[in-house]
């Protein structure tokens, strides 16, 4: 695909945006925010996996220049659903994702493809020096130092969009915000980063009942509206483990500087504790439009369409330590974080396979941890110094994970 180069000065036009993963909750909320500010943002391209019906609706409503689907079949179906006079060009495949993420006309990329599939286009956006709104945890979980080094080398601007990392970002000094991945937290007085998590839908469920929980129950998050895979990860708290790994790289944390707390109300999205005893916290509604709007407009703030908190109606805000017996996946991720890149890459791949099997009715809920732990034990530590090596290990781990899934399979 060859896309032309804009000659219009950036100051004379709205910020041009590519959304990777437009049909998911992050993508849809991003579209909602930019639609409310047409003078500031212009949609350049969107992508989706195989949700043709929703993608067709988005193309007709928002009129991007390009729409990329995962496979040829989905692209053909999308083309057939669009009006004959549509100006949207439909593309397909991994290279098209890279192209719309790195094109010269693009100013900002929302990286919201769930899973390992988002790594390559997100890295392409970084290497092209874009403003990258990072909602894809796996980019840092899988590539860590390589990703951070690419940001530094290209001059890309990295802004975290996950509610927790965005909250931490807002609480940190500007000097840290402008040096993500390379700042010295101790030098600016940061003692701890406190990463909060709700505990998901099974926080108070008797441990003896966890194994019997269904995909529908695991996806019924009490506070957030998310996709099925991320919802299951929240129920196991593996999602918080991935966020822990991501926070380690984003904020250049030492193990002693990073902690996880349970906070079932999801009002305090995360906190930063300083050596003088001060704690700065970012609070808000459980609505992703807030961090998305902040990332799009940083360092300014714009209306996100989210109601302000009414502190007279908040009630209690509770915090507690995480029970590793109830959430063994979280501890698995924390340990992997400090074992090395091979461990976090392998854990991510094993979890994606295990969660897919659980959602397909092939595994019990508690088998997700068993598969992940066994796969990590089976993978040999190795040095990952290139994207090719990372992709190779990811593929190998998925093959091993499928074998372990087969041992637990219910059907």
Helices and strands as residue ranges (DSSP letters): G 10-12, E 15-20, H 25-35, E 41-48, H 52-62, E 66-69, H 72-81, E 89-92, H 94-102, E 108-111, G 116-118, H 119-127, E 131-134, H 138-154, E 157-160, H 163-171, H 174-177, G 186-188, E 190-197, G 207-212, H 215-218, H 228-236, H 238-250, G 255-257, E 258-262, E 268-274, E 279-283, H 289-297, G 311-313, H 328-339, H 341-359, H 367-378, H 387-408
